[in-house]
Amino acid sequence: MAFCSWKRLLLVGRQNTFAKAWRSRRGGPSLRWKRCCHWSTGKSLDPEVRAFLEENTEVTSSGHLTPEIRLRLLTPRCRFWREKPDLWPYGDPFWAIYWPGGQALSRYILDNPHVVKGRSVLDLGSGCGATAIAAVMSGASHVLANDIDPIAGTAMILNCELNHLNPFPIIIKNIINSEAGNWDLIVLGDMFYDEQLADDLHHWLRKCIRIQQTEVLIGDPGRYQFLSHSIRSQLHKVIEYSLPEYTRQENNGLTSSIVWSYQPSNSLENC
């Protein structure tokens, strides 16, 4: 069944397919997008891509931890949920699932706006842009969303429009292992699904903390690749959320998602 193929691609194959994509784009800009793109609502979007996403995603705010945020997602009611994955004309749509780590981060920010209020925030591996949207809603002074997929960038703009927000800047590029930017807070969810990528994140985030004193929050539902990595011993549990039933079904029965504060003990040492 095509449904099973999509589940395998988006829920199981993520750790191999997407991790390889992040590593292959290390430091390299997208071929189709400028290095850092600034949009205003309704401008600079490919009308063909916009029309395709509007036709083949569903606007939803239910079944997730943040009903305040409306998003265009790939759901079982969408045509391509039933089609064979190779008929999707763009890169694998990992951005079209609201992953549980991102849900936990977004919920935490909405419930605790002081975490981002008046601060600069980098949303790493932003996907659908929900956590960046939560940061804007909660009063962040500057938000930058990052992903490696240009279609994710288009989806973020559409999701900003749905929530009556001006689009935030988006950078389409793998920035892991780049110079440490001057961010007050870095947030990332569901990124630890491959050992090499986890190692790269571990070293880069530690460098950001050491050089810029950046705060780092990580969202993850407790996947094996995350809990078994050495970074786990340097995390402080902030809060745990019980996942809604729909999200549990989407994610092979995962029942909760946790926000962690990354506090490496050797952050003041040279990386």
Contacts in CASP RR format, 6 or more apart in sequence:
PFRMAT RR
TARGET T0000
AUTHOR 0000-0000-0000
METHOD contacts of the structure
MODEL  1
MAFCSWKRLLLVGRQNTFAKAWRSRRGGPSLRWKRCCHWSTGKSLDPEVR
AFLEENTEVTSSGHLTPEIRLRLLTPRCRFWREKPDLWPYGDPFWAIYWP
GGQALSRYILDNPHVVKGRSVLDLGSGCGATAIAAVMSGASHVLANDIDP
IAGTAMILNCELNHLNPFPIIIKNIINSEAGNWDLIVLGDMFYDEQLADD
LHHWLRKCIRIQQTEVLIGDPGRYQFLSHSIRSQLHKVIEYSLPEYTRQE
NNGLTSSIVWSYQPSNSLENC
2 81 0 8 1.000
2 82 0 8 1.000
2 83 0 8 1.000
2 84 0 8 1.000
2 85 0 8 1.000
3 76 0 8 1.000
3 81 0 8 1.000
3 82 0 8 1.000
5 84 0 8 1.000
5 85 0 8 1.000
6 74 0 8 1.000
6 80 0 8 1.000
6 81 0 8 1.000
6 85 0 8 1.000
9 17 0 8 1.000
9 85 0 8 1.000
9 92 0 8 1.000
10 74 0 8 1.000
10 92 0 8 1.000
10 93 0 8 1.000
10 94 0 8 1.000
10 96 0 8 1.000
10 97 0 8 1.000
11 97 0 8 1.000
11 250 0 8 1.000
11 251 0 8 1.000
11 252 0 8 1.000
12 252 0 8 1.000
14 94 0 8 1.000
14 193 0 8 1.000
15 193 0 8 1.000
15 194 0 8 1.000
15 225 0 8 1.000
16 194 0 8 1.000
17 92 0 8 1.000
18 92 0 8 1.000
18 94 0 8 1.000
18 193 0 8 1.000
19 193 0 8 1.000
19 194 0 8 1.000
19 196 0 8 1.000
19 197 0 8 1.000
20 194 0 8 1.000
21 148 0 8 1.000
21 149 0 8 1.000
22 148 0 8 1.000
22 174 0 8 1.000
22 176 0 8 1.000
22 197 0 8 1.000
23 174 0 8 1.000
23 196 0 8 1.000
23 197 0 8 1.000
23 200 0 8 1.000
25 148 0 8 1.000
25 173 0 8 1.000
25 174 0 8 1.000
26 174 0 8 1.000
26 176 0 8 1.000
26 177 0 8 1.000
26 200 0 8 1.000
27 173 0 8 1.000
27 174 0 8 1.000
27 175 0 8 1.000
27 177 0 8 1.000
27 178 0 8 1.000
28 173 0 8 1.000
28 174 0 8 1.000
29 35 0 8 1.000
29 172 0 8 1.000
29 173 0 8 1.000
30 148 0 8 1.000
30 150 0 8 1.000
30 172 0 8 1.000
30 173 0 8 1.000
32 150 0 8 1.000
33 150 0 8 1.000
33 172 0 8 1.000
35 171 0 8 1.000
35 173 0 8 1.000
36 169 0 8 1.000
36 170 0 8 1.000
36 171 0 8 1.000
37 44 0 8 1.000
37 153 0 8 1.000
37 169 0 8 1.000
37 170 0 8 1.000
37 171 0 8 1.000
37 172 0 8 1.000
38 167 0 8 1.000
38 169 0 8 1.000
39 45 0 8 1.000
39 157 0 8 1.000
39 167 0 8 1.000
39 170 0 8 1.000
40 166 0 8 1.000
40 167 0 8 1.000
41 157 0 8 1.000
41 160 0 8 1.000
41 161 0 8 1.000
41 166 0 8 1.000
41 167 0 8 1.000
42 157 0 8 1.000
42 161 0 8 1.000
45 154 0 8 1.000
45 157 0 8 1.000
45 158 0 8 1.000
46 154 0 8 1.000
49 90 0 8 1.000
49 151 0 8 1.000
49 154 0 8 1.000
50 154 0 8 1.000
50 158 0 8 1.000
52 89 0 8 1.000
53 72 0 8 1.000
53 151 0 8 1.000
53 154 0 8 1.000
53 155 0 8 1.000
53 158 0 8 1.000
54 72 0 8 1.000
54 158 0 8 1.000
56 74 0 8 1.000
56 78 0 8 1.000
56 79 0 8 1.000
56 80 0 8 1.000
57 72 0 8 1.000
57 73 0 8 1.000
57 74 0 8 1.000
57 75 0 8 1.000
57 78 0 8 1.000
57 96 0 8 1.000
57 155 0 8 1.000
58 72 0 8 1.000
58 73 0 8 1.000
58 74 0 8 1.000
58 75 0 8 1.000
58 77 0 8 1.000
58 78 0 8 1.000
59 70 0 8 1.000
59 71 0 8 1.000
59 72 0 8 1.000
59 162 0 8 1.000
60 70 0 8 1.000
60 71 0 8 1.000
60 73 0 8 1.000
60 75 0 8 1.000
61 67 0 8 1.000
61 68 0 8 1.000
61 69 0 8 1.000
61 70 0 8 1.000
61 71 0 8 1.000
62 246 0 8 1.000
63 244 0 8 1.000
63 245 0 8 1.000
63 246 0 8 1.000
63 247 0 8 1.000
64 98 0 8 1.000
64 103 0 8 1.000
64 244 0 8 1.000
64 246 0 8 1.000
64 247 0 8 1.000
65 103 0 8 1.000
65 104 0 8 1.000
65 106 0 8 1.000
65 107 0 8 1.000
65 241 0 8 1.000
65 243 0 8 1.000
65 244 0 8 1.000
65 247 0 8 1.000
65 257 0 8 1.000
66 103 0 8 1.000
66 106 0 8 1.000
66 107 0 8 1.000
66 110 0 8 1.000
66 130 0 8 1.000
66 134 0 8 1.000
68 110 0 8 1.000
68 137 0 8 1.000
69 106 0 8 1.000
69 130 0 8 1.000
69 133 0 8 1.000
69 134 0 8 1.000
69 137 0 8 1.000
69 159 0 8 1.000
69 163 0 8 1.000
70 159 0 8 1.000
70 162 0 8 1.000
70 163 0 8 1.000
71 98 0 8 1.000
71 128 0 8 1.000
71 129 0 8 1.000
71 130 0 8 1.000
71 159 0 8 1.000
71 162 0 8 1.000
72 96 0 8 1.000
72 128 0 8 1.000
72 155 0 8 1.000
72 158 0 8 1.000
72 159 0 8 1.000
72 162 0 8 1.000
73 96 0 8 1.000
73 97 0 8 1.000
73 98 0 8 1.000
73 128 0 8 1.000
74 80 0 8 1.000
74 81 0 8 1.000
74 93 0 8 1.000
74 96 0 8 1.000
74 97 0 8 1.000
75 81 0 8 1.000
76 82 0 8 1.000
80 87 0 8 1.000
80 88 0 8 1.000
85 92 0 8 1.000
90 151 0 8 1.000
91 149 0 8 1.000
91 151 0 8 1.000
93 151 0 8 1.000
94 127 0 8 1.000
94 149 0 8 1.000
94 152 0 8 1.000
95 127 0 8 1.000
95 128 0 8 1.000
95 129 0 8 1.000
95 147 0 8 1.000
95 149 0 8 1.000
95 151 0 8 1.000
95 152 0 8 1.000
95 153 0 8 1.000
95 155 0 8 1.000
95 156 0 8 1.000
96 128 0 8 1.000
96 155 0 8 1.000
97 128 0 8 1.000
97 250 0 8 1.000
98 128 0 8 1.000
98 130 0 8 1.000
98 247 0 8 1.000
99 189 0 8 1.000
99 190 0 8 1.000
99 251 0 8 1.000
100 190 0 8 1.000
100 220 0 8 1.000
100 221 0 8 1.000
100 243 0 8 1.000
100 247 0 8 1.000
100 251 0 8 1.000
100 254 0 8 1.000
100 257 0 8 1.000
101 189 0 8 1.000
101 190 0 8 1.000
101 219 0 8 1.000
101 220 0 8 1.000
101 221 0 8 1.000
101 257 0 8 1.000
101 258 0 8 1.000
102 130 0 8 1.000
102 131 0 8 1.000
102 189 0 8 1.000
102 190 0 8 1.000
102 219 0 8 1.000
102 257 0 8 1.000
103 130 0 8 1.000
103 241 0 8 1.000
103 243 0 8 1.000
103 247 0 8 1.000
103 257 0 8 1.000
104 219 0 8 1.000
104 221 0 8 1.000
104 239 0 8 1.000
104 240 0 8 1.000
104 241 0 8 1.000
104 257 0 8 1.000
104 258 0 8 1.000
104 259 0 8 1.000
105 131 0 8 1.000
105 134 0 8 1.000
105 187 0 8 1.000
105 189 0 8 1.000
105 217 0 8 1.000
105 219 0 8 1.000
105 259 0 8 1.000
106 130 0 8 1.000
106 131 0 8 1.000
106 133 0 8 1.000
106 134 0 8 1.000
107 134 0 8 1.000
107 241 0 8 1.000
108 115 0 8 1.000
108 217 0 8 1.000
108 238 0 8 1.000
108 239 0 8 1.000
108 241 0 8 1.000
108 259 0 8 1.000
109 115 0 8 1.000
109 116 0 8 1.000
109 131 0 8 1.000
109 134 0 8 1.000
109 135 0 8 1.000
109 138 0 8 1.000
109 187 0 8 1.000
110 134 0 8 1.000
110 137 0 8 1.000
110 138 0 8 1.000
113 138 0 8 1.000
113 139 0 8 1.000
115 138 0 8 1.000
115 185 0 8 1.000
115 217 0 8 1.000
116 135 0 8 1.000
116 138 0 8 1.000
116 139 0 8 1.000
116 140 0 8 1.000
116 185 0 8 1.000
117 138 0 8 1.000
117 139 0 8 1.000
117 140 0 8 1.000
118 139 0 8 1.000
118 140 0 8 1.000
118 141 0 8 1.000
119 140 0 8 1.000
119 141 0 8 1.000
119 184 0 8 1.000
119 185 0 8 1.000
120 140 0 8 1.000
120 141 0 8 1.000
120 142 0 8 1.000
120 143 0 8 1.000
120 144 0 8 1.000
120 182 0 8 1.000
120 183 0 8 1.000
120 184 0 8 1.000
120 185 0 8 1.000
121 132 0 8 1.000
121 135 0 8 1.000
121 140 0 8 1.000
121 142 0 8 1.000
121 143 0 8 1.000
121 144 0 8 1.000
121 183 0 8 1.000
121 184 0 8 1.000
121 185 0 8 1.000
121 186 0 8 1.000
121 187 0 8 1.000
122 144 0 8 1.000
122 146 0 8 1.000
122 181 0 8 1.000
122 183 0 8 1.000
122 185 0 8 1.000
122 186 0 8 1.000
122 187 0 8 1.000
123 129 0 8 1.000
123 131 0 8 1.000
123 132 0 8 1.000
123 135 0 8 1.000
123 143 0 8 1.000
123 144 0 8 1.000
123 145 0 8 1.000
123 146 0 8 1.000
123 187 0 8 1.000
123 188 0 8 1.000
124 146 0 8 1.000
124 175 0 8 1.000
124 176 0 8 1.000
124 186 0 8 1.000
124 187 0 8 1.000
124 188 0 8 1.000
124 189 0 8 1.000
124 191 0 8 1.000
125 145 0 8 1.000
125 146 0 8 1.000
125 147 0 8 1.000
125 148 0 8 1.000
125 188 0 8 1.000
125 189 0 8 1.000
125 191 0 8 1.000
126 132 0 8 1.000
126 145 0 8 1.000
126 146 0 8 1.000
126 147 0 8 1.000
126 152 0 8 1.000
126 156 0 8 1.000
126 170 0 8 1.000
127 145 0 8 1.000
127 147 0 8 1.000
127 149 0 8 1.000
127 152 0 8 1.000
127 153 0 8 1.000
127 155 0 8 1.000
127 156 0 8 1.000
128 152 0 8 1.000
128 155 0 8 1.000
128 156 0 8 1.000
128 159 0 8 1.000
129 145 0 8 1.000
129 152 0 8 1.000
129 155 0 8 1.000
129 156 0 8 1.000
129 159 0 8 1.000
130 159 0 8 1.000
131 187 0 8 1.000
131 189 0 8 1.000
132 143 0 8 1.000
132 144 0 8 1.000
132 145 0 8 1.000
132 156 0 8 1.000
132 168 0 8 1.000
133 159 0 8 1.000
133 160 0 8 1.000
133 163 0 8 1.000
133 165 0 8 1.000
135 143 0 8 1.000
135 187 0 8 1.000
136 143 0 8 1.000
136 165 0 8 1.000
136 168 0 8 1.000
137 163 0 8 1.000
137 165 0 8 1.000
143 168 0 8 1.000
143 169 0 8 1.000
144 168 0 8 1.000
144 169 0 8 1.000
144 170 0 8 1.000
144 171 0 8 1.000
144 183 0 8 1.000
145 153 0 8 1.000
145 156 0 8 1.000
145 168 0 8 1.000
145 169 0 8 1.000
145 170 0 8 1.000
145 171 0 8 1.000
146 170 0 8 1.000
146 171 0 8 1.000
146 172 0 8 1.000
146 173 0 8 1.000
146 175 0 8 1.000
147 153 0 8 1.000
147 156 0 8 1.000
147 170 0 8 1.000
147 172 0 8 1.000
148 172 0 8 1.000
148 173 0 8 1.000
148 174 0 8 1.000
149 172 0 8 1.000
150 172 0 8 1.000
152 172 0 8 1.000
153 170 0 8 1.000
153 172 0 8 1.000
156 167 0 8 1.000
156 168 0 8 1.000
156 170 0 8 1.000
157 167 0 8 1.000
157 170 0 8 1.000
160 166 0 8 1.000
160 167 0 8 1.000
160 168 0 8 1.000
161 167 0 8 1.000
176 197 0 8 1.000
176 200 0 8 1.000
176 201 0 8 1.000
176 204 0 8 1.000
177 200 0 8 1.000
177 203 0 8 1.000
177 204 0 8 1.000
178 204 0 8 1.000
180 204 0 8 1.000
180 207 0 8 1.000
180 208 0 8 1.000
180 210 0 8 1.000
180 211 0 8 1.000
180 212 0 8 1.000
180 214 0 8 1.000
181 208 0 8 1.000
181 212 0 8 1.000
181 214 0 8 1.000
182 212 0 8 1.000
183 208 0 8 1.000
183 212 0 8 1.000
183 214 0 8 1.000
184 214 0 8 1.000
184 215 0 8 1.000
185 214 0 8 1.000
185 215 0 8 1.000
185 216 0 8 1.000
185 217 0 8 1.000
186 205 0 8 1.000
186 208 0 8 1.000
186 214 0 8 1.000
186 215 0 8 1.000
186 216 0 8 1.000
186 217 0 8 1.000
187 216 0 8 1.000
187 217 0 8 1.000
187 218 0 8 1.000
187 219 0 8 1.000
188 201 0 8 1.000
188 216 0 8 1.000
188 217 0 8 1.000
188 218 0 8 1.000
188 219 0 8 1.000
189 218 0 8 1.000
189 219 0 8 1.000
189 220 0 8 1.000
190 219 0 8 1.000
190 220 0 8 1.000
190 221 0 8 1.000
190 223 0 8 1.000
191 197 0 8 1.000
191 198 0 8 1.000
191 201 0 8 1.000
191 218 0 8 1.000
192 198 0 8 1.000
192 201 0 8 1.000
192 218 0 8 1.000
192 220 0 8 1.000
192 223 0 8 1.000
192 225 0 8 1.000
192 226 0 8 1.000
192 229 0 8 1.000
192 231 0 8 1.000
193 223 0 8 1.000
193 225 0 8 1.000
193 226 0 8 1.000
194 225 0 8 1.000
195 225 0 8 1.000
195 229 0 8 1.000
198 225 0 8 1.000
198 226 0 8 1.000
198 229 0 8 1.000
198 231 0 8 1.000
201 231 0 8 1.000
202 229 0 8 1.000
202 230 0 8 1.000
202 231 0 8 1.000
203 271 0 8 1.000
205 214 0 8 1.000
205 216 0 8 1.000
205 262 0 8 1.000
205 264 0 8 1.000
206 264 0 8 1.000
206 266 0 8 1.000
206 267 0 8 1.000
206 271 0 8 1.000
207 271 0 8 1.000
208 214 0 8 1.000
208 216 0 8 1.000
209 215 0 8 1.000
209 216 0 8 1.000
209 262 0 8 1.000
209 264 0 8 1.000
209 267 0 8 1.000
210 267 0 8 1.000
210 268 0 8 1.000
210 269 0 8 1.000
210 270 0 8 1.000
210 271 0 8 1.000
215 261 0 8 1.000
216 261 0 8 1.000
216 262 0 8 1.000
217 238 0 8 1.000
217 259 0 8 1.000
217 260 0 8 1.000
217 261 0 8 1.000
217 262 0 8 1.000
218 235 0 8 1.000
218 259 0 8 1.000
218 260 0 8 1.000
218 261 0 8 1.000
218 262 0 8 1.000
219 257 0 8 1.000
219 258 0 8 1.000
219 259 0 8 1.000
219 260 0 8 1.000
220 226 0 8 1.000
220 257 0 8 1.000
220 258 0 8 1.000
220 260 0 8 1.000
221 243 0 8 1.000
221 251 0 8 1.000
221 254 0 8 1.000
221 256 0 8 1.000
221 257 0 8 1.000
221 258 0 8 1.000
222 254 0 8 1.000
222 257 0 8 1.000
222 258 0 8 1.000
223 254 0 8 1.000
226 232 0 8 1.000
231 262 0 8 1.000
234 262 0 8 1.000
234 263 0 8 1.000
234 264 0 8 1.000
234 265 0 8 1.000
235 260 0 8 1.000
235 261 0 8 1.000
235 262 0 8 1.000
235 263 0 8 1.000
236 260 0 8 1.000
236 261 0 8 1.000
236 263 0 8 1.000
237 258 0 8 1.000
237 259 0 8 1.000
237 260 0 8 1.000
237 261 0 8 1.000
238 258 0 8 1.000
238 259 0 8 1.000
238 260 0 8 1.000
238 261 0 8 1.000
239 258 0 8 1.000
239 259 0 8 1.000
240 256 0 8 1.000
240 257 0 8 1.000
240 258 0 8 1.000
240 259 0 8 1.000
241 256 0 8 1.000
241 257 0 8 1.000
241 258 0 8 1.000
241 259 0 8 1.000
242 255 0 8 1.000
242 256 0 8 1.000
243 251 0 8 1.000
243 254 0 8 1.000
243 255 0 8 1.000
243 256 0 8 1.000
243 257 0 8 1.000
247 254 0 8 1.000
248 254 0 8 1.000
248 255 0 8 1.000
END
